[in-house]
Amino acid sequence: MKNFPPVPSTPVPLWRRLVPWTIAAILVAFILSRVDIHEVGSLLRAVNLPLYAAFILAFTVVNLVCDCLAISRVYTANGTPETLRSILVVRGASYLPAILNYHLGQAYLTYLIAKHHGRRMVDVARGTLVAYATMLGAFALVAAVGMTMPIEHPSWVLRTISLLIGGGVIYLAVLWMRPAFLADRPFTKPLFEVGAGGHLVLLLWRLPHVLVLSCAVWVNYSFFGVIVPLRSAVAIVPLILLVAALPLTPQGVGTREVVAIHLLVPDVGGTFSDRAAPIVAAGAAWTLGTVAAQAAVGLFFTRKTKEILAMHT
């Protein structure tokens, strides 16, 4: 394996590091000002802890495997073939930085794969771009299916999903037409090498991961008495997950709850005060549970990372 120089980094200004935490604090304060915090605490204490912990653990394991199946296909198509075993290790190790931000975890995953194969970061990052595209496409596809359900959706939801689907169609069309000013550029060339058909195949490999994640969030709400009809969950849950993945707040705290309350309260029935507290409790439990599970997985696989990287020395 090639010896890599230290990855160059520019110190991030303190104010930029504090912005996501500040936004999260403001959103959480806004939410708590509109719900009964004592009711949220009561709901958290009332949950069946052993059953809930088993649910979070099972979800984390299944989610990791489905994610890795899709990732291995993406990077193999990008010229960095990965076995399921090796990708499980490096993806699991990336769970630690992902606790702070999903995209930070993806960057660390890219770095580990580059080290594993002795390739430049920029070369492997092209595969990461394909991974992002197929993930976004899978979320949009699931949400688009939800638009066929006989329920009334807020206008902004319809516009958002329409933009995602429209953007996806344009993206595939560009890949099919292969304009030279994009297809011949070093950074975007691998996208065209995968091609429109290749992207669609990779999107199908990503669908199980998105479905597992969406189903887990749906079931998570039911632990707190928030019973979302399936026809609504198919359209709403992928949007909640998309918002949570935006690099606005750590782990989507605050942004996820604001959108979930706005979208779910009309569908689960009752007044705002009746339904907001369970939604907030479900969000808090999900954050705490998944962070704990990610930390455990990340620590476990970080110890295995050196072994995987040493296989190609």
C-alpha angles and dihedrals in degrees: 000000000000120000109246125208116232112286107258113240136181115217110252111232114250092240091057091051090050097048097080091047091048092051090048092050092050093048093046091049090050092050095046090050088062101043136058103258091196090057090050089052092048091052092050092050092047097056117107097253100195092048092045092048090050090050093051092046093049091047093049093052096045092043092052093050094047091046091051093049089057095042094050090055092049096051093041088056087050092056099262104103112205129190117221090247096054094043090050089057098047094039090048091050090052089062090082098064089035088067087073096038134351092224092051088057090051090051091052090048089053090051093050093049090049090052091046093056099031092242132138117267091237091057094052091042088067088065089049088057090055089048090054092048094051092045092052090044092052092051091048092048093051091046091047089056087054090057088067091062115105096248134108115255128195111259093242090057091054091047093048095051091043089053091049093049092043091049090050093051091049091048092053091045091054090050090050094048093046100205107208096229088063104026093056098047113107095231098046099033094090089057089060091043089059087047132193093291092048091051091053091051091049090048089057089052088052095051096081090055093050092046092050091049093047093047091049092053089047092051090045091062091052090061087068098042096264101134107188115193111243093238089057096041092056090061102031106041096059089053091051089051092048092053091047090054093056112108092242102104135009110275089351090284110171098005091065093049095046092053093040092053091047093050104033104043094070091048101045094047133228131080126308093257090049096053108025096071095056090047091051091046090050091050093049093048092047092051095047094043098047093043090053091047093046091049091052093047092044094051092046095051095039087067089054095048096083090054092053094045091049091057090079101040 
